[in-house]
Amino acid sequence: MSLPRFFLENQVLAAETEAVFPLRLESDDAKHARVLRLAAGEHIAVIDADQDYFECEIVDFADELPLVSIARHEDASEAGPQVILLQGLAKGDKMETVIRHATEVGVAAFVPLTCARSIVKLDGKKAAAKTERWRAIAKNAAMQSGQARVPEVAEPVSVREAAAMLGQATAVLVCWEEAPETASLSEAVHDALLATCTPAADARIAVVVGPEGGLAEEEVRCFLGCNDRARLVTLGPSILRTETAGIVAPALVLYELGGMGNRPSPTYEGNRG
């Protein structure tokens, strides 16, 4: 059974000098610990501000914070491949759905996109409030699914601003309903790894998914022009909802990179030398 997992923003456990010390959880996390009815003697997993992993034993509670001792310490885990999802703003709670479930499968970062066909329009205050909500969802999903890190969630940006961020990506995969049937996601990933001599574990791949109305042609051209390894990809003949594509596409990329229970081909691992 996996241990309840908590992330610390401002505490480095290796710097603690006492055998028993308070775990400085954020208020929402402290509330979550109470909801779990954690008791003395139980163990929890903790990722501290240095990204180090600790298994801690709860000794007691003080001022609603757990007092813990360190039962086991492991070095920070290797980052592994990074998949960044650039998701067109979608109406209702669709963005929340995408962020929650894509975090569970291992997406490293989210960049919400303000697209020409986005129904949702967010001004400064609304964008900031939404971003805080999305970050809280990403953190909760990372805790629930046992991720080593909490994904970054950027504030909404324009397509041009997003494209300017992607020049150093190993690959940029643009999911478009008008992509040809031959625009294989798998081939795009593997061709980029070979072209850049990048091991799968070191890849940084951006996946672009449009809003409900899809990406406009000029937006597709903008993304395809931002990186020599930007490619159109298809997710098959079915027309997927934006919130479905936003989960399926990065999951497929992670699978190709050796995640989701898959193992990368030795061909791509062999590029380490």
Disulfide bonds with the S-S distance in Angstrom:
none
